[in-house]
Amino acid sequence: AAAKAWLPAAAGGATWALDGKPKVYAKGQVTELLDGGADAFTDAGLERLLHVRMKDGSGTFTAVEVMLMDMASPAKAKALLAKEKPSDGKPVALGDQAFASANTITFVKGRFFVNVSAMPQGNQKLAPLEAIARAVLATKGATW
């Protein structure tokens, strides 16, 4: 239910909707989503992961993927951010610490590590990643 609140406002002809149902992956299930890369996250302290996809039905904007990772501790979340931040990421004021690149915003808040990524196709406009990231941040952790 919380993921619907993360959808951007309709603007510029966009009609945002969830793309499939949000899915929670337990530590032992993340290989279903992170084929080949799961060990790096579980070794870093991943406890569970919420995966959400959203799309613009008009096709004007890129699709978006949100991965919200519940880590073992805030220190583990920050350590993962240091490893996983975009190489061209610039610091942004979001959560405890955040970085943004052209197609990705990655941030930590407490023990949560969040990655909001655009999934470009063709000539689509970039989805409003910062608005989505701020909506995720505004959600209370218990409702994730």
Buried (B, 14 or more C-beta within 10 A) or exposed (E): EBBEEBBBEEEEEBEBEBBEEBEEBEBEBBBEBBEEEBEEBBEBBBBBBBBBBBBBEEBBBBBBBBBBBBBEEBEBBBBBBEEBBBEEBEEBEBBEBBBBBEBBBBBBBBBBBBBBBBBBEEEBEEBBBBBBBBBBBEBEEEEB
